[in-house]
């Protein structure tokens, strides 16, 4: 009987994810079942999944990264009660709280993003909707 600590189980999981990566590298398109298998895989298979995924990433992107610059134009003070969000009205996270930044500060952020060759400059706010 296999257990999570059984080396043969670990080898089998690693092999399964690397075989899937091999198929993808040869043109295979993931199915919904493949995606579900990835999302529901046991936690102890995460490093094997990441290793297999990195092989695919390396083929297409090498070790390049793309920069995305995010400017928080309004922080905290959100009227929503989203339990997952540090900016929600029910959160006790220690975050800066401020209203909408000035046009000059937002433009300065855009300039900095451009200077750093960011792929994208995204302005976000914590709010139900713009007013």
TIMIRO-880426 format. One line per 8 residues: number of its first residue (from 1); their letters; for each residue x, y, z of N, C-alpha, C, O. Coordinates in pm, 1 decimal. Example, Ala and Ser with C-alpha at 12.3 -4.5 7.8 and 13.67 -1.06 7.14 Angstrom:
# residues 2
1) AS) 1319.0:-569.0:780.0:1230.0:-450.0:780.0:1320.0:-330.0:780.0:1423.6:-331.9:846.5 | 1285.0:-225.0:708.0:1367.0:-106.0:714.0:1290.0:3.0:787.0:1340.9:113.8:803.9
//
This chain:
# residues 131
1) XXXXXXXX) 83.4:-117.9:0.0:0.0:0.0:0.0:87.9:124.4:0.0:181.1:133.6:79.9 | 60.0:221.4:-89.0:140.4:342.6:-99.1:94.6:447.0:0.0:-23.3:455.8:34.2 | 190.7:526.1:45.7:160.3:640.2:131.4:228.3:762.0:72.8:306.3:751.6:-21.9 | 198.4:876.9:129.5:259.0:1000.8:79.8:410.1:999.1:95.6:480.3:1068.8:22.3 | 461.4:921.0:189.8:606.0:915.8:213.9:674.8:807.4:133.1:796.8:793.1:139.9 | 598.8:731.8:57.7:652.2:622.9:-22.3:725.9:681.2:-143.5:664.4:748.9:-225.9 | 857.7:655.4:-155.5:935.1:711.1:-267.1:878.8:673.4:-403.8:888.5:752.1:-497.9 | 819.9:553.9:-416.4:765.7:514.6:-546.4:645.8:601.0:-584.1:623.9:627.3:-702.3
9) XXXXXXXX) 567.7:645.7:-485.7:454.9:734.5:-511.6:505.0:870.2:-557.9:450.0:929.0:-651.0 | 610.4:920.1:-492.2:666.3:1050.2:-529.6:723.9:1045.5:-670.9:705.6:1139.2:-748.7 | 793.1:937.4:-704.2:851.4:922.4:-837.3:741.0:913.6:-941.5:753.3:971.9:-1049.3 | 634.0:842.0:-911.2:522.2:826.8:-1002.7:456.0:961.3:-1029.7:421.4:990.7:-1144.1 | 437.6:1044.1:-925.9:375.9:1176.0:-942.8:464.7:1265.0:-1028.8:416.5:1331.6:-1120.4 | 592.8:1266.2:-999.5:685.8:1348.4:-1077.0:684.1:1304.7:-1223.0:681.1:1388.3:-1313.3 | 685.9:1176.2:-1245.6:684.4:1123.0:-1382.1:557.1:1164.8:-1454.2:562.2:1202.9:-1571.2 | 442.9:1158.1:-1386.3:314.8:1194.5:-1446.2:317.6:1340.0:-1493.8:275.7:1368.7:-1605.9
17) XXXXXXXX) 366.2:1431.5:-1410.5:365.8:1573.0:-1447.1:469.6:1604.0:-1555.8:446.7:1688.7:-1642.0 | 582.6:1535.2:-1550.6:683.3:1558.4:-1654.4:640.7:1497.7:-1788.0:673.3:1551.5:-1893.8 | 568.6:1387.0:-1783.5:514.7:1331.2:-1908.2:411.5:1426.3:-1969.2:406.6:1443.0:-2091.1 | 329.0:1488.6:-1884.3:232.3:1586.2:-1934.5:305.9:1705.2:-1996.4:266.5:1754.1:-2102.2 | 411.8:1751.5:-1931.6:491.6:1861.1:-1986.8:551.5:1821.6:-2121.8:551.5:1901.7:-2215.2 | 602.3:1699.4:-2132.7:656.9:1651.6:-2260.5:550.6:1658.6:-2370.2:578.4:1702.4:-2481.9 | 429.4:1615.4:-2337.5:320.6:1617.8:-2436.1:288.6:1760.6:-2478.0:268.9:1787.8:-2596.4 | 283.6:1851.8:-2381.4:256.5:1992.9:-2413.4:367.8:2048.3:-2501.8:340.7:2119.2:-2598.7
25) XXXXXXXX) 491.9:2016.5:-2469.1:605.2:2064.0:-2549.2:602.2:2007.8:-2691.0:664.6:2063.0:-2781.6 | 530.1:1898.8:-2709.6:515.2:1838.9:-2843.3:384.2:1878.8:-2910.3:343.7:1817.6:-3009.1 | 317.0:1982.4:-2856.2:198.9:2036.0:-2922.3:64.9:2000.4:-2862.3:-38.5:2047.1:-2910.0 | 64.7:1918.9:-2758.9:-61.1:1879.0:-2696.6:-128.8:1998.8:-2630.1:-62.8:2080.0:-2565.1 | -260.3:2009.3:-2646.6:-339.5:2113.7:-2580.7:-404.8:2053.4:-2456.9:-472.1:1950.6:-2464.7 | -384.3:2117.7:-2343.6:-445.1:2068.8:-2220.0:-597.0:2065.6:-2232.2:-657.9:2152.8:-2294.1 | -656.2:1963.8:-2172.0:-802.1:1951.7:-2168.5:-853.0:2005.4:-2034.9:-774.3:2036.6:-1945.6 | -982.1:2015.6:-2022.2:-1043.5:2056.4:-1895.7:-1008.0:1955.3:-1785.8:-984.9:1993.6:-1671.2
33) XXXXXXXX) -1003.7:1827.4:-1820.8:-966.4:1724.6:-1722.6:-821.3:1741.3:-1677.4:-790.4:1723.4:-1559.6 | -732.3:1775.6:-1770.9:-592.7:1800.5:-1734.8:-584.5:1916.5:-1636.1:-515.1:1908.4:-1534.7 | -655.8:2023.9:-1666.8:-654.3:2141.7:-1579.8:-709.3:2107.4:-1442.4:-654.3:2150.1:-1340.9 | -816.4:2031.3:-1438.5:-874.6:1990.7:-1310.3:-776.6:1904.4:-1230.7:-767.8:1917.2:-1108.6 | -703.9:1817.8:-1298.6:-602.8:1734.8:-1231.0:-494.1:1821.4:-1168.3:-449.3:1795.7:-1056.5 | -452.5:1924.0:-1241.5:-351.0:2015.6:-1187.7:-403.2:2089.6:-1065.3:-334.1:2101.6:-964.2 | -525.4:2138.7:-1076.1:-582.6:2218.0:-966.7:-615.2:2136.4:-842.2:-617.5:2190.0:-731.5 | -640.2:2008.1:-860.0:-677.3:1925.0:-745.9:-565.2:1830.8:-700.9:-586.6:1743.7:-616.6
41) XXXXXXXX) -447.4:1848.6:-757.0:-334.0:1762.8:-719.9:-301.4:1782.2:-571.4:-319.3:1891.6:-517.9 | -254.6:1678.6:-506.2:-215.2:1690.4:-365.7:-100.7:1791.3:-349.3:-17.3:1807.5:-438.4 | -98.7:1857.2:-235.8:3.3:1958.8:-209.0:145.2:1904.7:-223.3:235.5:1977.3:-264.9 | 165.1:1777.8:-189.0:301.5:1724.3:-195.4:348.8:1701.5:-339.5:462.3:1658.8:-360.5 | 263.9:1729.2:-438.8:304.4:1720.3:-578.7:334.4:1857.8:-638.1:372.1:1867.7:-754.8 | 318.1:1963.5:-559.2:333.7:2099.2:-610.5:471.6:2124.2:-671.2:480.9:2183.0:-779.0 | 576.9:2081.7:-606.0:711.1:2105.3:-660.0:732.7:2030.7:-791.0:800.6:2080.7:-880.7 | 675.5:1911.8:-802.4:685.7:1837.5:-928.8:610.5:1910.5:-1039.6:658.9:1918.6:-1152.5
49) XXXXXXXX) 492.5:1963.4:-1008.0:414.5:2039.3:-1106.8:490.9:2164.0:-1148.8:498.2:2195.8:-1267.5 | 547.6:2234.3:-1052.1:623.4:2355.7:-1083.8:745.4:2324.5:-1169.4:778.1:2399.8:-1261.0 | 811.4:2215.9:-1140.5:928.4:2176.6:-1218.4:888.7:2145.3:-1362.7:956.5:2186.6:-1456.9 | 779.4:2072.8:-1379.0:732.7:2040.0:-1513.5:688.0:2166.6:-1587.5:717.0:2183.1:-1706.0 | 618.4:2254.7:-1518.0:571.1:2379.3:-1579.4:688.4:2468.4:-1618.8:684.1:2535.8:-1721.7 | 792.2:2468.5:-1537.3:908.4:2551.9:-1568.9:975.5:2507.2:-1698.8:1028.9:2590.1:-1772.4 | 973.2:2379.9:-1726.9:1031.1:2332.1:-1852.6:958.5:2394.7:-1971.6:1021.1:2430.6:-2071.4 | 826.0:2407.4:-1960.5:746.8:2468.0:-2067.7:776.9:2617.0:-2075.1:797.5:2671.5:-2183.5
57) XXXXXXXX) 779.3:2681.9:-1961.0:808.8:2824.8:-1955.9:945.6:2854.6:-2017.1:961.4:2948.1:-2095.6 | 1043.9:2773.0:-1979.3:1181.0:2793.7:-2028.2:1187.0:2781.5:-2180.8:1261.0:2855.9:-2245.3 | 1111.9:2690.9:-2238.1:1112.4:2673.2:-2384.0:1067.3:2800.7:-2454.1:1126.2:2840.4:-2554.6 | 964.1:2864.5:-2402.2:904.7:2978.4:-2471.6:953.4:3114.7:-2423.5:949.6:3211.9:-2498.9 | 998.6:3122.5:-2299.7:1038.2:3252.6:-2245.1:1180.3:3256.7:-2193.0:1225.3:3363.5:-2151.4 | 1252.8:3147.2:-2193.1:1386.3:3139.1:-2132.0:1375.9:3192.3:-1989.6:1285.5:3153.3:-1915.7 | 1465.7:3279.6:-1950.8:1457.0:3336.0:-1815.2:1417.9:3482.9:-1819.3:1446.6:3558.6:-1726.5 | 1351.4:3523.0:-1928.9:1302.1:3660.8:-1939.7:1175.7:3676.6:-1856.2:1100.4:3581.4:-1835.8
65) XXXXXXXX) 1154.7:3796.4:-1809.4:1030.8:3829.2:-1738.2:972.0:3954.5:-1800.1:1042.8:4032.5:-1863.8 | 844.1:3973.2:-1781.4:776.5:4095.0:-1822.6:740.1:4171.4:-1696.7:694.4:4112.9:-1598.6 | 760.2:4300.5:-1699.8:725.6:4383.5:-1585.6:587.7:4443.7:-1605.6:556.7:4496.7:-1712.3 | 506.0:4435.2:-1503.3:376.3:4499.0:-1498.8:377.5:4588.9:-1376.6:406.5:4543.6:-1265.9 | 346.9:4713.0:-1396.0:354.7:4813.6:-1290.7:213.2:4843.1:-1244.9:129.1:4882.9:-1325.5 | 185.7:4824.2:-1116.9:53.9:4847.4:-1061.5:59.6:4966.1:-966.5:141.6:4969.1:-874.7 | -26.9:5063.2:-988.5:-34.4:5180.9:-902.0:-166.8:5175.0:-827.9:-273.8:5173.3:-888.7 | -157.9:5172.1:-697.3:-277.3:5171.9:-614.6:-322.1:5317.3:-598.7:-268.9:5390.3:-515.0
73) XXXXXXXX) -419.6:5358.7:-678.9:-462.9:5498.5:-681.1:-547.2:5535.4:-559.6:-560.6:5652.9:-525.2 | -602.7:5435.4:-496.3:-679.9:5456.3:-373.0:-657.0:5333.1:-287.6:-668.7:5220.7:-336.2 | -624.8:5353.0:-162.3:-591.3:5239.1:-77.1:-678.6:5238.8:47.4:-695.9:5341.6:112.8 | -733.2:5122.2:79.1:-820.8:5113.4:194.5:-948.7:5190.6:167.9:-978.5:5225.3:53.6 | -1023.4:5217.3:272.3:-1144.4:5299.8:263.5:-1250.9:5242.0:170.2:-1338.0:5315.4:123.5 | -1245.0:5113.8:143.1:-1341.3:5051.3:53.4:-1467.9:5014.7:131.6:-1458.5:4961.8:242.4 | -1586.5:5042.4:75.2:-1710.9:5011.0:145.1:-1750.9:4863.5:136.5:-1844.5:4821.5:204.5 | -1682.9:4785.7:55.4:-1717.7:4644.7:39.3:-1666.7:4561.2:156.6:-1575.0:4602.2:227.8
81) XXXXXXXX) -1727.2:4443.0:176.1:-1687.3:4355.8:286.8:-1629.3:4223.3:237.9:-1657.6:4117.3:293.9 | -1548.7:4230.7:133.6:-1485.6:4110.6:77.4:-1386.5:4054.1:179.7:-1289.4:4120.8:215.2 | -1410.2:3934.0:226.2:-1328.8:3875.0:331.1:-1184.4:3848.7:292.5:-1098.3:3841.5:380.2 | -1155.5:3834.1:163.5:-1020.8:3802.5:117.2:-934.4:3925.9:97.2:-812.9:3913.9:81.5 | -994.9:4045.1:97.3:-923.4:4165.4:55.1:-874.8:4248.4:173.0:-950.5:4276.3:266.0 | -749.4:4287.0:168.3:-690.8:4367.6:275.7:-744.8:4510.3:275.3:-722.6:4584.5:371.0 | -814.3:4549.2:170.9:-866.1:4685.6:163.8:-1014.7:4695.1:199.3:-1071.2:4804.5:199.9 | -1077.3:4583.3:228.3:-1219.4:4582.5:258.8:-1246.5:4648.2:394.1:-1158.0:4657.9:479.1
89) XXXXXXXX) -1370.3:4692.9:411.8:-1407.1:4761.3:536.1:-1398.6:4670.1:658.4:-1392.9:4719.4:771.0 | -1397.6:4538.6:638.6:-1390.3:4447.1:752.4:-1248.0:4399.4:782.5:-1225.5:4328.2:880.4 | -1153.1:4438.4:698.8:-1014.8:4394.2:717.1:-946.7:4473.2:828.4:-969.2:4593.1:844.9 | -862.5:4402.2:904.6:-781.9:4471.2:1006.0:-634.2:4473.8:964.9:-545.3:4493.3:1047.8 | -610.4:4453.6:834.5:-473.0:4458.2:782.5:-415.7:4598.3:799.4:-485.9:4698.3:783.9 | -288.1:4603.3:831.1:-220.7:4732.3:845.9:-171.2:4778.1:709.0:-58.6:4748.6:668.8 | -256.8:4849.8:639.2:-222.3:4902.3:506.8:-241.1:5053.2:508.5:-317.3:5106.2:589.4 | -171.1:5122.1:418.6:-193.9:5267.0:407.8:-336.9:5292.6:361.3:-390.6:5218.2:279.2
97) XXXXXXXX) -397.4:5397.1:413.9:-530.7:5435.5:369.7:-523.4:5576.8:315.4:-482.3:5669.6:385.1 | -564.0:5592.2:189.8:-567.2:5725.3:129.6:-668.7:5726.7:16.6:-696.7:5623.9:-45.0 | -723.3:5844.6:-9.6:-818.2:5862.8:-117.6:-744.4:5873.1:-250.2:-621.8:5862.1:-254.4 | -817.2:5893.9:-356.6:-761.6:5896.5:-492.2:-638.5:5987.2:-499.9:-641.0:6102.5:-456.9 | -531.3:5931.5:-555.9:-408.3:6008.5:-575.6:-430.5:6117.6:-679.8:-520.8:6109.1:-763.0 | -348.2:6217.5:-673.2:-357.5:6328.2:-769.0:-315.4:6281.3:-908.6:-245.8:6181.1:-924.9 | -359.9:6356.9:-1006.8:-323.1:6331.1:-1145.9:-171.3:6329.2:-1160.8:-117.3:6244.2:-1231.5 | -102.4:6421.8:-1095.1:43.6:6429.4:-1105.8:111.1:6303.1:-1052.8:206.5:6253.8:-1113.0
105) XXXXXXXX) 62.1:6250.9:-940.7:121.7:6128.5:-885.1:96.3:6009.1:-977.5:184.5:5925.3:-996.1 | -23.1:6001.3:-1034.9:-53.9:5891.7:-1127.1:31.1:5900.8:-1253.5:78.5:5798.9:-1303.9 | 50.5:6021.2:-1304.5:135.9:6039.6:-1422.4:282.5:6010.3:-1390.4:354.9:5956.5:-1474.1 | 326.1:6045.5:-1270.1:463.9:6013.9:-1230.0:483.6:5862.0:-1225.2:589.1:5811.3:-1263.2 | 381.0:5790.0:-1178.2:388.0:5644.1:-1179.7:397.3:5588.9:-1320.5:471.4:5493.9:-1345.6 | 322.2:5648.2:-1413.0:327.3:5604.9:-1553.0:465.3:5630.5:-1612.5:518.5:5548.0:-1686.8 | 522.2:5745.6:-1578.8:656.0:5778.4:-1630.2:759.5:5677.8:-1578.7:844.8:5631.3:-1654.3 | 751.0:5645.0:-1449.5:842.8:5548.1:-1390.7:826.0:5410.4:-1456.6:924.6:5342.5:-1485.4
113) XXXXXXXX) 701.9:5370.5:-1479.9:676.2:5242.1:-1546.7:739.7:5240.4:-1685.1:800.4:5141.0:-1724.7 | 725.7:5349.9:-1758.4:784.7:5358.2:-1892.8:936.7:5353.8:-1886.0:1000.8:5285.9:-1966.2 | 994.3:5426.0:-1790.5:1140.6:5425.8:-1775.5:1193.9:5286.9:-1745.0:1303.7:5251.2:-1787.6 | 1116.8:5209.3:-1671.7:1157.8:5072.4:-1635.8:1114.9:4970.5:-1740.0:1127.1:4850.0:-1717.8 | 1065.0:5017.6:-1853.0:1022.8:4933.2:-1964.9:916.8:4831.1:-1925.7:920.3:4715.7:-1968.3 | 823.5:4876.0:-1844.3:713.8:4790.9:-1802.4:624.4:4759.0:-1921.4:602.3:4843.5:-2008.1 | 573.8:4637.6:-1924.8:482.1:4595.7:-2030.4:347.6:4665.8:-2016.1:279.8:4692.2:-2115.3 | 309.4:4695.8:-1892.2:178.8:4753.0:-1866.8:183.1:4840.6:-1742.7:261.5:4815.8:-1651.0
121) XXXXXXXX) 100.4:4941.1:-1740.1:83.1:5027.4:-1623.0:-64.8:5022.5:-1588.2:-149.2:5066.4:-1666.2 | -95.1:4970.1:-1472.9:-232.8:4947.7:-1432.1:-263.7:5033.2:-1309.9:-189.2:5031.5:-1211.9 | -372.5:5107.1:-1315.6:-416.2:5189.3:-1203.4:-537.9:5120.4:-1141.3:-636.1:5093.3:-1210.3 | -531.1:5092.6:-1012.0:-639.5:5024.5:-942.2:-687.7:5109.1:-825.0:-614.1:5192.5:-772.2 | -811.0:5086.4:-786.0:-865.8:5154.1:-668.4:-939.9:5052.1:-582.6:-983.7:4948.0:-631.5 | -953.0:5083.4:-455.7:-1037.3:5001.5:-368.1:-1169.6:5074.2:-355.4:-1178.9:5179.2:-291.6 | -1273.2:5016.1:-417.7:-1401.7:5083.1:-417.6:-1505.5:4994.7:-481.4:-1473.0:4896.0:-547.4 | -1629.4:5030.2:-461.7:-1738.4:4960.7:-528.5:-1737.8:4997.7:-676.0:-1751.2:4911.3:-762.6
129) XXX) -1722.1:5126.2:-704.1:-1712.9:5175.2:-841.5:-1665.6:5318.9:-836.2:-1675.7:5384.8:-732.7 | -1613.5:5367.9:-949.0:-1570.2:5508.7:-948.4:-1689.4:5601.2:-923.2:-1801.9:5572.6:-964.1 | -1662.5:5710.7:-856.3:-1771.1:5806.1:-833.3:-1745.7:5934.3:-907.6:-1826.5:6026.9:-900.4
//
